[in-house]
Structure formats: C-alpha cells, structure tokens
Amino acid sequence: MSEIVIKKAQPTLEEGEIFARFFDETAEGFFSALLGARAYKLISRAYVKSGNSYSYKNVSFVLSDSEIIGMVSGYCTSDKWMFNSRILEDL
C-alpha cells in the first residue's frame, strides 16, 4: 500500500505549474477561460511570490510514492486583506 505524505510547498516554477493545473481544475477551467494559454504561466509566477492568494506559502501538496496527487490551498481571512489582489495583472 502506498504511503500518503503531506509536504509544504516550495517556491519553484515546476511546483507552480502543478499548483496552477490543480487550481484551474478545481475552478472548472475558469482561469484557463479567463487568461487563455498563459493561465498556468501567470499563476505559477504568482505562486513563487509571497503576499498573494496564489502563493506557495498557502499551499501543501499530497504525495503518494513521491508523486504529487493533490493539494490544499488556504489562508486566514485576516491575511487576505494584506495580499496583492492584482498579482496576475502585475506579472
């Protein structure tokens, strides 16, 4: 049986691409529809920065046999007020 591991996210573009894919899937393709072909690239660039809702600091990944199979992303409402809400526009 495979061991399930939860690990803190790291600020890498590779993980950012994985985050972007899961995030877009969860939103039923909303980000791809809104941002087009550049959606994953923009989200992964925001992912490696702190101070925004897409940041790696808000993410943990779920691994099975060293492969990322899922993720969780969340933050406190009080933190959201400090986030750059225009991060995707700024990239």
C-alpha positions in Angstrom: 0.0 0.0 0.0 1.2 3.5 -0.9 2.2 5.9 1.9 0.4 9.3 1.7 2.6 12.3 2.6 1.7 15.9 3.0 4.5 18.4 2.3 4.9 22.1 2.4 5.1 23.7 -1.0 8.4 25.2 -2.2 8.7 28.3 -4.4 9.6 26.7 -7.7 8.1 27.3 -11.1 7.8 23.5 -11.5 5.6 23.2 -8.4 3.8 26.4 -9.5 2.8 24.7 -12.8 1.4 21.8 -10.8 -0.4 24.2 -8.5 -1.8 26.1 -11.5 -3.2 22.9 -13.1 -4.9 21.7 -9.8 -6.2 25.2 -9.1 -7.7 25.6 -12.6 -9.2 22.1 -12.4 -10.8 23.0 -9.1 -12.2 26.1 -10.7 -13.6 24.0 -13.6 -11.3 25.8 -16.1 -12.2 29.3 -15.0 -8.6 30.5 -15.1 -7.9 29.0 -18.5 -11.0 30.6 -19.9 -10.2 33.9 -18.3 -6.5 34.1 -19.0 -6.1 31.8 -22.1 -3.0 29.9 -22.9 -0.9 32.0 -20.5 -3.0 31.0 -17.4 -0.7 28.4 -15.9 2.4 30.5 -16.6 0.9 33.5 -14.8 -0.4 31.5 -11.9 3.0 29.7 -11.5 4.8 33.1 -11.5 2.4 34.3 -8.8 2.9 31.1 -6.9 6.7 31.6 -6.3 6.0 35.1 -4.7 4.7 35.7 -1.3 1.9 38.2 -0.4 -0.8 36.9 -2.7 -3.5 34.3 -2.6 -1.8 32.0 -5.1 1.5 32.0 -3.1 3.3 28.7 -2.3 3.1 29.9 1.4 -0.6 29.0 1.3 -0.1 25.5 -0.2 0.6 22.0 0.8 0.9 19.1 -1.6 -0.3 15.5 -1.1 2.1 12.8 -2.4 1.8 9.1 -3.0 5.0 7.2 -3.9 6.8 10.6 -4.2 4.3 11.8 -6.9 2.1 14.8 -6.3 -1.5 13.6 -6.4 -3.3 16.6 -4.8 -3.0 19.8 -2.9 -4.7 22.1 -0.4 -4.6 25.9 -0.6 -5.9 28.1 2.1 -5.3 31.2 4.3 -6.9 33.2 7.0 -9.4 35.8 6.0 -7.4 38.4 8.0 -4.3 37.6 5.8 -6.3 38.2 2.6 -6.5 41.9 3.3 -2.7 42.2 3.0 -2.5 40.3 -0.3 -1.8 41.9 -3.6 -5.2 41.3 -5.3 -3.8 42.4 -8.7 -0.9 40.0 -8.8 -1.9 38.3 -12.1 -2.2 41.7 -13.7 1.2 42.8 -12.4 3.0 39.8 -13.9 
